[in-house]
Structure formats: structure tokens, C-alpha cells
């Protein structure tokens, strides 16, 4: 079998004008293909095979396929995030939170805010001393990390929740999201 030649990132951007939200997904599949030296397009989704095709029409259809797969993935993530945490499903929920952050899934902001206090491990969370108050570590609160990865689009839903959130642990985590994204200190 002969290994397929892989498309550079510059070619992807020029051919498809890939949306910034799709870029991590596309890059992930390309890096996966390069790392595993996938041959003849096997073990790759159909849209990636279209991207690697020599046919220009198939290459153009790859962007639509990537968008459809992303939408389907986010629907599944949202369903998982609706589940209550149990010992049996905590790792599944943790994986869904991490994937939402990696995909920069703006659609998942409300669900991530609902899971802001979620901790995968049972260890006591640590806080970092950053001036007059303690700030939660992103490694301990994975929903906080996911919201920060999503970036500025997550600030509006976080601020909306902050106006009605009264419990100190959750409000501290929500303030940390805004601080991490905005880079500024908010009054405690």
C-alpha cells in the first residue's frame, strides 16, 4: 500500500476558508493521520478522506462534512453534560467537558457553567495565591478550563449567571473564568 500525501494547513485555509471553530478538529485529524501514517484513507472519517482526495469538488465538500461531524459531536456532548454525576459516569462527564473545551463549543457554555464545580478527582482542590485572594486552579476545575478555552464568547453567559449566583464557591469559579479570559482582576 502506498501512503497518501497529506495536505498542509496553508492549503486547507486557502481552499476552504475553514472557520476558526473547525480548525482544531481539522488539525487534530491531520495530526492523527500523520502520526499514524494512515494509508489509503483507512480509519479516517469520510470528510477527511474527501479532503485528502485529488478531486477539487470532494475537497470543497470536506468543510461541510467537518461541520456536520462537529455539530453531531456537540449534540452528544450536551446530552452527556445533562447527566447527574455518579461514580459510574464521572469520567464520561469529564471527557465531555474536556472535548467541549477543545472544540471551543460555544453551544456548551450553559452546560459547562452548570458543571463549573465539577471535579474529576476526589482530591481536595488547590488554589493559587494571586494577590489579595485565592484563585482556583484550572487543572482542578475542568469546566473552568473549558470555558477559558472557549474564550470571549463564554463571558456573556458567565456574567449573566454571576448576577444571580449567590453561592461563594461557584461565584468564585465564575469570576476566575472572566479573569482568565479578560486578564483583569475583578473586585472580590
C-alpha positions as CSV (number, residue, x, y, z in Angstrom):
1,X,0.0,0.0,0.0
2,X,1.2,3.4,-0.8
3,X,0.9,6.2,1.8
4,X,-1.2,9.2,0.9
5,X,0.3,12.6,0.7
6,X,-1.1,14.9,3.4
7,X,-2.3,18.5,2.8
8,X,-0.6,21.3,4.6
9,X,-2.5,23.7,6.9
10,X,-2.0,26.5,4.5
11,X,-3.7,24.6,1.7
12,X,-6.7,23.9,4.0
13,X,-7.1,27.6,4.8
14,X,-6.7,28.7,1.2
15,X,-9.1,26.1,-0.2
16,X,-11.9,26.1,2.3
17,X,-11.5,29.3,4.4
18,X,-12.1,27.0,7.4
19,X,-14.0,28.5,10.2
20,X,-11.8,29.2,13.3
21,X,-14.0,26.8,15.3
22,X,-13.4,23.9,12.9
23,X,-9.7,24.4,12.8
24,X,-8.9,22.4,16.0
25,X,-10.9,19.5,14.7
26,X,-9.3,19.5,11.3
27,X,-5.8,19.9,12.7
28,X,-6.5,17.0,15.1
29,X,-7.4,14.6,12.4
30,X,-4.5,15.7,10.2
31,X,-2.0,15.3,13.1
32,X,-3.6,11.9,13.9
33,X,-3.2,10.8,10.3
34,X,0.4,12.0,10.1
35,X,1.3,10.4,13.5
36,X,-0.2,7.0,12.5
37,X,0.8,7.2,8.8
38,X,-2.7,6.2,7.8
39,X,-2.6,4.7,4.3
40,X,-5.2,4.8,1.6
41,X,-7.5,6.9,3.8
42,X,-8.5,3.9,6.1
43,X,-9.6,4.7,9.6
44,X,-10.4,8.3,8.7
45,X,-13.9,9.9,8.6
46,X,-15.3,10.4,5.1
47,X,-14.8,14.1,5.2
48,X,-11.1,13.7,5.9
49,X,-10.8,11.3,3.0
50,X,-12.5,13.9,0.9
51,X,-10.0,16.5,2.0
52,X,-7.1,14.2,1.0
53,X,-8.7,13.4,-2.4
54,X,-7.3,14.8,-5.6
55,X,-10.8,15.9,-6.7
56,X,-11.5,19.6,-6.0
57,X,-15.2,19.1,-5.6
58,X,-14.6,16.5,-2.9
59,X,-12.2,18.8,-1.2
60,X,-14.8,21.5,-1.1
61,X,-17.3,19.1,0.4
62,X,-14.9,18.3,3.2
63,X,-15.7,21.5,5.1
64,X,-19.4,20.7,5.1
65,X,-18.6,17.2,6.4
66,X,-16.4,18.6,9.1
67,X,-19.2,21.0,10.2
68,X,-21.8,18.2,10.3
69,X,-19.5,16.0,12.4
70,X,-18.7,18.8,14.8
71,X,-22.5,19.5,15.2
72,X,-23.2,15.9,15.9
73,X,-20.3,15.6,18.4
74,X,-21.6,18.7,20.3
75,X,-25.1,17.3,20.5
76,X,-23.7,14.1,22.1
77,X,-21.5,16.3,24.5
78,X,-24.6,18.3,25.5
79,X,-26.5,15.1,26.3
80,X,-23.7,13.8,28.4
81,X,-23.4,17.1,30.3
82,X,-27.1,16.9,31.2
83,X,-26.4,13.7,33.3
84,X,-26.0,13.9,37.0
85,X,-22.6,13.0,38.4
86,X,-22.3,9.4,39.7
87,X,-19.3,7.4,40.4
88,X,-20.0,5.3,37.3
89,X,-20.2,8.3,34.8
90,X,-17.8,10.9,36.3
91,X,-15.1,10.0,33.8
92,X,-17.6,10.2,30.9
93,X,-18.7,13.7,32.0
94,X,-15.1,14.8,32.5
95,X,-14.2,13.7,29.0
96,X,-17.2,15.6,27.6
97,X,-16.2,18.7,29.4
98,X,-12.6,18.5,28.1
99,X,-13.8,17.8,24.5
100,X,-16.2,20.8,24.7
101,X,-13.2,23.0,25.6
102,X,-11.0,21.5,22.9
103,X,-13.7,22.1,20.2
104,X,-14.4,25.6,21.6
105,X,-18.0,24.6,21.7
106,X,-19.9,27.9,22.4
107,X,-23.1,25.9,22.3
108,X,-22.0,24.1,25.5
109,X,-21.4,27.3,27.6
110,X,-24.6,27.0,29.7
111,X,-24.0,23.3,30.4
112,X,-20.3,24.0,31.4
113,X,-21.5,26.8,33.7
114,X,-23.8,24.3,35.3
115,X,-20.9,21.9,35.8
116,X,-18.4,24.7,37.0
117,X,-17.8,23.0,40.3
118,X,-17.2,19.6,38.7
119,X,-14.0,17.8,39.8
120,X,-12.8,14.6,38.2
121,X,-10.7,13.6,41.1
122,X,-11.7,13.3,44.7
123,X,-8.6,15.2,45.9
124,X,-9.1,18.5,47.6
125,X,-8.8,21.4,45.1
126,X,-5.9,23.7,45.3
127,X,-6.0,27.5,44.9
128,X,-3.2,29.8,43.7
129,X,-2.3,32.9,45.6
130,X,-2.7,35.7,43.1
131,X,-2.7,38.9,45.2
132,X,-5.4,39.6,47.7
133,X,-7.5,36.5,47.0
134,X,-7.0,32.8,46.2
135,X,-7.8,31.8,42.6
136,X,-8.9,28.2,41.7
137,X,-6.5,26.2,39.6
138,X,-7.8,25.3,36.1
139,X,-6.4,21.8,36.4
140,X,-8.7,21.1,39.3
141,X,-11.9,22.5,37.8
142,X,-12.1,21.2,34.2
143,X,-15.3,23.1,33.3
144,X,-13.5,26.4,34.3
145,X,-10.7,25.3,31.9
146,X,-13.1,24.5,29.1
147,X,-14.9,27.9,29.4
148,X,-11.5,29.6,29.3
149,X,-10.6,27.7,26.2
150,X,-13.8,28.7,24.5
151,X,-12.7,32.3,25.2
152,X,-14.6,35.6,24.9
153,X,-17.9,34.0,23.7
154,X,-18.3,32.4,27.1
155,X,-18.0,35.7,29.1
156,X,-21.6,36.8,28.4
157,X,-23.3,33.6,29.8
158,X,-20.8,33.6,32.7
159,X,-21.6,37.2,33.6
160,X,-25.4,36.5,33.3
161,X,-25.0,33.6,35.8
162,X,-22.8,35.8,38.1
163,X,-25.7,38.3,38.5
164,X,-27.9,35.6,40.1
165,X,-25.3,33.1,41.5
166,X,-25.0,33.5,45.3
167,X,-23.0,30.5,46.5
168,X,-19.4,31.6,47.1
169,X,-17.7,28.5,45.6
170,X,-19.4,28.8,42.3
171,X,-19.3,32.5,42.1
172,X,-15.5,32.4,42.8
173,X,-15.1,29.9,39.9
174,X,-17.2,32.1,37.6
175,X,-15.2,35.2,38.4
176,X,-12.0,33.1,37.7
177,X,-13.3,32.4,34.2
178,X,-13.8,36.1,33.5
179,X,-10.4,36.9,35.0
180,X,-8.6,34.3,32.9
181,X,-10.2,35.3,29.7
182,X,-10.2,39.1,30.3
183,X,-6.8,39.1,32.0
184,X,-8.0,41.6,34.6
185,X,-8.8,41.4,38.3
186,X,-12.4,41.8,39.4
187,X,-13.3,43.1,42.8
188,X,-13.9,40.3,45.3
